[in-house]
Amino acid sequence: MKISAIDVTLFSYPTRRVSDSAGHSHPGAETDAQMALLTITSEDGDCGYAFAPAEVIRPHVVNAFFRKVLIGQNAFDRERLWQDLVHWQRGSAHQLTERALSAVEQALWDLIGRKLKQPVHKLLGGYREKIPAYGSTMCGDELEGGLSTPDEYAQFAEKLVARGYQAIKLHTWMPPVSFAPSTQMDIKACAAVREAVGPDIALMLDGYHWYSRSEALTIGKALEKLNFAWFEEPMEEESMASYAWLAENLSIDVLGPESLGGKHHSRADWVRAGACDILRAGANGVGGISATMKVASLAEAFGMDCEVHGNGAASIAVVGAIRNCRWYERGLLHPFLDYEQPPAYLNALVDPMDAEGFVHLPTRPGLGEDINFAWIETHTLNRW
């Protein structure tokens, strides 16, 4: 199945998610955002698709790397093609980013799955058909009735439990919120949520990376008393030694690294250094589905879980294919937004959740997305 074409369609869609000056998502007035649809076409007319933010898939990246490496090649040689693209990252990682590599590799998997009429999680190994989801909140804000106080976090947590979630992960307040970062506010929010949902709901905290060692330790000790399941990214991940120190000094599981580059290589270093208790990798940001599967296998070899970062079709494919993952991350969630409403470019959610809090693996071939091609065509801004 030789690849004959690689194309990108840039289109607009309405959203009520806006980014603050630090890049964190919050609810806001409806605006138009941009998304890129990457399409890989084979000589026999089969297509594979992947969505990516518009800034990730630039014309130069498509011409200089994707088309150069993939055109004329057999799409079933996916591992070799991925390795060839990884080779081109040397000296060009600022152009061929891990996120761009993730997008083109997802489109390859989608093409193969559609050709074989199989969901990607089955091609990866097919471990399960459903997985419990945790509700992953947006970062805290200063919106009245939103996520501006510990009590509002608690009230929202009660609604998430009523919806069916068996677990909740908090993202608390980050700059530019006026009082952030604040260890005491974070601890108060975590305590309020624990009191609201009781002892049987699993809780996690994503601390984002603003804290020093001593501040992270203070929060971690509080989370131990509150029986939280894990503590995620409280410090800069470039300092692996800081995480090794934190993991040594806490009994709660430390999860990471999330945003650190280096694919499975850097995560092997974290395991060796004892810098985490649970490994972290995301199919949208660590180099693709293949890289995430490599991280999961690495974790399994050391008796560790690998929790997959982020929602979406690629994440579901990986969690459906591995044993050592307990949860699917569903979000980002906020009292002012309806996650159950699919974006305009999809006809349905790829991760619908049942009343018991389980997300069922897609049965559609490929990555399982039901793409609204008519919407995309009507709202196309550019093609390359």
C-alpha positions in Angstrom: 0.0 0.0 0.0 2.2 2.8 -1.3 1.6 6.4 -0.1 0.8 8.7 -3.0 -0.1 12.0 -1.3 0.0 13.9 1.9 -2.3 16.9 2.2 -3.3 19.4 4.9 -6.7 21.2 5.2 -6.8 24.2 7.5 -10.3 25.0 8.7 -12.1 27.0 11.3 -14.6 25.9 13.9 -16.4 27.6 16.8 -15.2 27.1 20.4 -15.8 28.5 23.8 -12.3 27.6 25.0 -9.9 30.6 25.2 -6.3 30.6 26.3 -4.8 33.0 28.9 -1.4 34.6 28.6 0.3 31.5 29.9 -1.6 29.2 27.4 -4.0 27.6 29.9 -7.6 26.9 28.7 -10.6 28.6 30.3 -14.2 29.1 29.2 -15.0 32.3 27.4 -17.2 33.8 24.7 -17.5 31.8 21.5 -14.8 32.5 18.9 -13.5 30.9 15.8 -10.4 28.7 16.2 -8.3 26.9 13.6 -7.5 23.2 13.2 -5.5 21.2 10.7 -6.6 17.9 9.1 -3.7 15.9 7.9 -4.6 13.4 5.2 -2.4 10.5 3.9 -3.6 8.9 0.7 -2.5 5.6 -0.8 -2.3 4.7 -4.5 -5.5 2.7 -4.2 -7.4 5.6 -2.8 -7.5 4.7 0.9 -7.0 7.6 3.3 -5.9 8.1 6.9 -6.6 11.2 8.9 -5.3 13.0 12.0 -6.2 16.4 13.5 -3.6 18.7 14.9 -3.5 22.4 16.1 -2.9 24.7 13.1 0.5 25.8 14.5 1.8 22.2 14.6 1.4 21.3 10.9 3.2 24.0 8.9 3.7 23.8 5.1 7.5 23.6 5.5 7.1 20.6 7.8 4.9 18.8 5.3 7.1 19.5 2.4 10.6 19.1 4.0 9.8 16.0 6.1 6.4 14.3 5.7 6.4 14.2 1.9 10.2 13.6 1.6 10.1 10.6 3.9 6.7 9.0 3.2 5.7 9.5 -0.5 6.2 6.3 -2.5 6.7 4.2 0.7 4.6 1.3 1.9 2.3 2.5 4.7 2.5 -0.9 6.4 6.2 -0.2 7.1 5.1 2.1 9.8 7.9 1.5 12.3 10.6 2.1 9.7 8.9 5.3 8.5 8.6 6.5 12.1 12.3 5.8 12.7 13.2 7.6 9.4 11.2 10.7 10.6 12.8 10.6 14.0 16.2 10.6 12.2 15.2 13.9 10.5 14.6 15.5 14.0 18.3 15.7 14.5 19.1 19.4 14.0 15.4 20.0 13.0 13.5 19.3 16.2 12.3 22.9 16.4 10.6 22.3 13.1 9.7 18.6 13.1 8.5 18.7 16.7 7.3 15.7 18.7 3.7 17.0 18.2 4.1 17.1 14.5 5.7 13.7 14.5 2.7 12.5 16.6 0.2 13.8 14.1 1.7 12.2 11.0 2.2 8.9 12.7 -1.5 8.9 13.9 -2.6 9.4 10.3 -0.4 6.4 9.3 -2.1 4.2 11.9 -5.5 5.5 10.8 -4.8 4.7 7.2 -3.7 1.1 8.1 -6.7 0.6 10.4 -9.2 1.8 7.7 -7.5 -0.4 5.1 -7.8 -3.5 7.3 -11.2 -2.4 8.7 -9.9 -2.7 12.2 -9.7 -0.2 15.1 -6.2 0.8 15.9 -6.3 -0.5 19.5 -6.9 -4.0 18.0 -3.9 -3.6 15.7 -1.8 -2.6 18.7 -2.8 -5.7 20.7 -6.4 -5.3 21.9 -6.2 -5.6 25.6 -9.6 -4.2 26.7 -12.9 -2.9 25.4 -13.6 -0.3 28.1 -11.7 1.7 30.7 -12.7 3.9 33.6 -12.2 7.6 33.0 -11.1 10.3 35.3 -12.6 13.8 35.0 -9.7 16.2 34.3 -10.6 19.7 35.3 -9.4 22.9 33.6 -7.0 25.1 35.6 -8.5 27.3 38.3 -9.8 30.7 37.3 -11.3 33.9 38.8 -14.7 33.4 37.3 -17.6 33.5 39.8 -19.3 30.2 39.8 -16.4 28.5 37.9 -13.3 27.2 39.5 -12.3 30.3 41.6 -12.5 28.9 45.1 -12.0 25.5 46.9 -15.7 25.3 47.5 -16.4 25.7 43.7 -14.0 22.8 43.0 -15.9 20.8 45.6 -19.3 21.6 44.1 -18.0 20.7 40.6 -16.5 17.4 41.9 -19.9 16.4 43.2 -21.4 17.0 39.8 -18.7 14.9 38.1 -19.4 12.0 40.5 -23.1 12.3 39.8 -22.3 12.1 36.1 -20.5 8.8 36.8 -16.8 9.6 37.1 -15.0 7.2 39.5 -11.9 9.5 39.6 -11.1 13.2 39.3 -7.9 15.0 38.6 -7.5 18.6 39.6 -5.6 21.3 37.8 -5.5 24.1 40.3 -4.6 27.8 39.9 -1.7 28.9 37.7 -0.4 32.3 36.8 -1.7 34.7 35.5 -4.4 34.1 38.2 -3.6 36.9 40.7 -2.9 34.7 43.7 -1.1 31.8 42.0 0.9 29.8 42.5 -0.2 29.1 46.1 0.5 25.9 48.0 -2.1 26.7 50.6 -4.9 27.3 48.0 -4.0 24.1 46.2 -4.2 22.1 49.5 -7.5 23.8 50.4 -9.0 22.8 47.0 -7.8 19.2 47.4 -9.2 19.0 50.9 -12.5 20.4 49.9 -12.9 18.0 47.0 -12.0 15.0 49.2 -14.5 16.0 51.8 -17.2 16.5 49.0 -16.7 13.2 47.2 -15.8 10.9 50.2 -13.1 8.3 50.5 -14.0 6.0 47.6 -13.4 8.3 44.6 -9.8 8.3 43.3 -8.3 11.8 43.3 -5.2 13.2 41.6 -3.4 16.6 41.5 -1.6 18.1 38.5 0.6 20.7 40.1 1.9 22.1 36.7 5.6 22.9 37.4 5.6 26.2 39.2 6.9 24.9 42.6 10.2 24.5 44.4 11.2 21.3 46.0 10.1 22.4 49.5 6.7 23.6 48.1 6.2 20.4 46.2 7.0 18.4 49.3 4.5 20.5 51.4 1.7 19.8 48.9 2.7 16.1 48.5 2.6 15.5 52.3 -0.9 17.1 52.4 -2.0 14.8 49.5 -0.8 11.8 51.4 -3.1 12.6 54.3 -6.0 13.1 51.8 -5.3 9.7 50.2 -4.7 11.1 46.7 -3.7 8.5 44.1 -0.9 10.5 42.4 1.0 13.8 42.3 1.8 15.1 38.8 4.3 17.7 37.5 4.7 20.0 40.5 8.2 21.1 39.3 10.2 21.7 36.1 10.7 18.3 34.5 14.1 19.2 33.2 15.3 18.7 36.8 15.1 14.9 37.0 17.1 15.0 40.2 14.3 17.1 41.9 11.8 14.4 41.0 14.0 11.7 42.3 14.3 13.6 45.6 10.6 14.2 45.7 9.7 10.5 45.0 12.2 9.4 47.7 10.5 11.7 50.3 6.8 10.9 49.5 4.8 7.8 49.9 2.2 9.1 47.3 2.9 8.0 43.8 4.8 10.6 41.7 3.8 10.6 38.1 5.9 11.8 35.2 7.3 13.1 33.0 4.5 14.7 31.1 5.9 17.4 28.9 9.5 16.4 28.7 10.9 15.6 25.3 13.0 12.6 24.4 10.3 10.0 23.9 11.0 6.7 25.6 14.7 7.5 26.0 14.2 10.2 28.6 11.6 8.1 30.4 14.1 5.3 30.7 16.4 7.7 32.5 13.6 8.6 34.9 13.0 5.0 35.7 16.6 4.4 36.3 16.9 7.5 38.5 13.8 6.6 40.6 12.3 9.9 39.6 8.7 8.6 39.3 6.5 5.8 40.5 4.1 5.9 37.4 5.4 6.7 33.9 3.6 9.3 31.8 3.5 9.7 28.0 1.0 11.2 25.6 0.3 10.0 22.0 -0.3 13.6 21.0 3.0 14.9 22.3 5.7 12.3 22.9 6.3 11.3 19.3 3.1 9.4 18.5 1.3 6.2 19.3 4.5 4.1 18.7 6.5 6.1 21.1 3.8 5.9 23.8 3.6 2.1 23.3 7.4 2.0 23.8 7.0 3.9 27.1 4.2 1.6 28.2 6.4 -1.5 27.5 9.3 0.1 29.3 7.0 0.7 32.4 5.7 -2.8 32.3 9.2 -4.2 32.3 9.8 -2.5 35.6 6.4 -3.4 37.1 5.1 0.2 36.7 1.9 1.7 35.4 2.0 4.0 32.4 -0.8 6.6 32.5 -1.5 8.1 29.1 -1.7 11.9 29.0 -4.6 13.6 27.4 -7.8 12.7 25.7 -8.7 11.9 22.1 -8.5 9.1 19.6 -4.8 8.3 19.8 -4.9 8.2 23.6 -7.9 5.8 23.5 -6.1 3.5 21.0 -3.1 3.2 23.4 -5.1 2.6 26.6 -7.1 0.0 24.8 -4.0 -1.9 23.9 -2.0 -2.0 27.2 -2.6 -3.6 30.5 -0.6 -1.3 32.8 -2.9 1.8 32.5 -5.7 2.3 35.0 -7.5 5.3 33.6 -8.4 7.4 30.6 -8.1 11.1 30.9 -11.4 12.8 29.9 -11.4 16.6 29.7 -10.6 19.3 30.1 -13.8 19.9 32.2 -15.3 23.1 33.6 -18.7 24.0 35.1 -19.4 26.4 32.2 -18.6 24.0 29.3 -20.4 20.9 28.0 -17.9 18.2 27.2 -20.6 15.9 25.9 -21.1 18.2 22.9 -18.7 17.1 20.1 -16.8 19.8 18.2 -18.3 20.9 14.9 -15.8 18.9 12.8 -16.9 15.6 14.4 -20.3 14.0 14.1 -19.9 12.3 17.5 -17.5 12.1 20.4 -14.8 9.5 20.1 -14.9 9.0 23.9 -18.5 8.8 25.0 -18.8 7.7 28.7 -21.5 5.6 30.2 -23.3 6.2 33.5 -20.8 4.0 35.4 -17.9 6.1 34.3 -16.5 3.8 31.6 -15.3 4.9 28.1 -15.8 2.2 25.6 -13.2 1.6 22.9 -14.2 2.7 19.4 -15.4 0.0 17.0 -15.0 2.1 13.9 -11.9 1.3 11.8 -8.8 3.3 12.2 -8.7 5.8 15.0 -12.5 5.7 15.2 -13.3 9.3 14.6 -16.6 10.1 12.9 -15.3 13.1 10.9 -17.7 15.7 9.6 -16.1 16.2 6.2 -19.0 18.4 5.0 -18.3 20.9 7.8 -14.6 20.9 7.1 -15.2 21.5 3.4 -17.6 24.4 4.1 -15.2 26.1 6.6 -11.9 25.5 4.8 -9.4 28.4 5.0 -6.4 27.0 3.2 -4.9 23.8 1.8 -1.3 22.7 1.2 
